[in-house]
Amino acid sequence: GGRAAGPPGRRAARPARPVPSMGGCGSSTSKDQKKTKKNNSKQGDKEGGSTQDREKDKKQAKEENKGYQQTMQFLSQVALLKRLPPDQHPLLAAECRQKDFKPGEVVIRQGEVGSEFFVIQSGEASVSVEKPGGENLKVATLKVGDYFGENALLRDEPRSATITADTPLVTFKITREKFQELGLPEKLQFANRKAVGGGGKRVLETKTPATKTAQERTLIAEALNMNQNLQTMVSLDDARIQQLVDCAWKEEVKEGCEIISEGELVADYFYIVQEGSFEIFVSNLDEDGNGAQSAETHVTRGESKYVSTVSKGGSFGELALLYLVPRASTVKAVVKSVVWVIDRLNFKNILMKVSDEKLNEYVKYLDRVAILAPLLQEEKRALATALVEMHFAKDEVILQQAEPGNTFYVLYEGEVAVVKDGKETCKLQASQNGGSAEYFGERALLHNDVRAATVVVTSDTAKALALDRDTFNHMLGPLSEIIEKAESGQGRKAAVKASTAKGGPDQNREKIMKKDLVRIGLLGCGGF
């Protein structure tokens, strides 16, 4: 009946409850069991929740790591950022933040104080400058790998141009604070290079050849013969010149119109002046080897230097006929003018007409190119018909490191030096008589990467065969898909018809006379 003594300073414990017998069904045991079961259940839920949280954290960390790796990989491919030491790439990737913009959204505005530097991961954006009077002038288009905003970060000045998203735009940005902390102003040399606008998908527009008078035909033929670049690079006999004259069409150009803009990558036309005159301007910008471009550079386009004037009988834009190359100058109409236009596709088709003997020789060259090993013989022969002969002079640069390029070359006569980061790495020699040939630029058939090295002619002259990626894809489809099928062991048929590979029609086919045909309708005119 008495109370038990407890610890000093504390109330005595309550009387102990009677312990039920083993055979009884006391309520105390039932409640304790339920309480224990409930506690165990809570503990299990806690442990289960903890496991789920850990898995969730792991998944999130994995996704973050993957995103980090992708960011670092992308930044390491940007030509500008390649100047950073490799150990700086992870630091840069960690400080970059992704920023997305919708089409039409302004990224930075001219006159505003800048605090961020941007690199384009995907999409395209316009660079525009507001002229006195409030007129907005578009000066360039930026694409993947291009950058903008560095001037404001370097010199603490207002933005010199407005950047507007043309398509859904994904960028990586770095703030002024982080820019300074990483020491980028000292570690990076920003490009002062010529503009390279455009990019992306293009459509080559051709028009119906115009009827020409005898005087006009003579003017076009003489212009082709007098163009030193054309005569140096390709062999133009009278038959080919007359075919080029046939395919030319006439266009009028308004006074003040820029028919060619320096740095344009959409460069598919060659022009001969019939009436009027054009002034040629070249920017005073130095090449520094970077493949990407800066928006700030385009704003200085107004500082272009006058070079010369082209009048009646003159010509310009010839490099566009042979391969994808940025325009080297700006050409502007001084007065209302008239020009003859020859497109790249027709020009190449005329040059492609070669003999069977030459085709066999070209196929042998292609047999030596490792990246083309998965191609069938019919496909190689079809490609041989698309090869364009090009001639180069001593010290002429065929490929420029860090420049965009889509053309592959087979050197069959002469010598060239391969230069990387200013140092010569090797020389390539070829002899037509000796049957030896070398090739370079073959990765351009696979990817849209910038050139990994510069190739310059060291012999008095050099001769090469050229093939661009657009032509390859048109004839056979993407090379990457052909290689993938070959590696997987999938059997396949030639991507071109056998008759095309032979270079002529099937001799066994019944001859069809034009008089036996009935005209149904007109599909179209011009080049297809």
Sequence and secondary structure as in RCSB ss.txt:
>XXXX:A:sequence
GGRAAGPPGRRAARPARPVPSMGGCGSSTSKDQKKTKKNNSKQGDKEGGSTQDREKDKKQAKEENKGYQQTMQFL
SQVALLKRLPPDQHPLLAAECRQKDFKPGEVVIRQGEVGSEFFVIQSGEASVSVEKPGGENLKVATLKVGDYFGE
NALLRDEPRSATITADTPLVTFKITREKFQELGLPEKLQFANRKAVGGGGKRVLETKTPATKTAQERTLIAEALN
MNQNLQTMVSLDDARIQQLVDCAWKEEVKEGCEIISEGELVADYFYIVQEGSFEIFVSNLDEDGNGAQSAETHVT
RGESKYVSTVSKGGSFGELALLYLVPRASTVKAVVKSVVWVIDRLNFKNILMKVSDEKLNEYVKYLDRVAILAPL
LQEEKRALATALVEMHFAKDEVILQQAEPGNTFYVLYEGEVAVVKDGKETCKLQASQNGGSAEYFGERALLHNDV
RAATVVVTSDTAKALALDRDTFNHMLGPLSEIIEKAESGQGRKAAVKASTAKGGPDQNREKIMKKDLVRIGLLGC
GGF
>XXXX:A:secstr
      STTS           TTS  HHHHHHHHHHHHHHHHHHHHHHHHHHHHHHHHHHHHHHHHHHHHHHHHH
HHSTGGGGS GGGHHHHHHH EEEEE TT EEE TTSB  EEEEEEES EEEEEE TTS EEEEEEE TT EE H
HHHHH  B SSEEEESS EEEEEEEHHHHHHTTHHHH         B  S             HHHHHHHHHHHH
H HHHHHHS   HHHHHHHHHH EEEEE TT EEE TTBS   EEEEEEES EEEEE      S SS BHHHHGG
GGG EEEEEE TT EE GGGGTS    SSEEEESSSEEEEEEEHHHHHHHHT   HHHHHHHHHHHHT GGGTTS
 HHHHHHHHHH EEEEEETT EEE TTSB  EEEEEEEEEEEEEETTEEEEEEEEBTTTTB EEE GGGGT   B
 SSEEEE SSEEEEEEEEHHHHHHHH  HHHHHHHHHTT     SS HHHHHTS  TTS    GGG         
S  
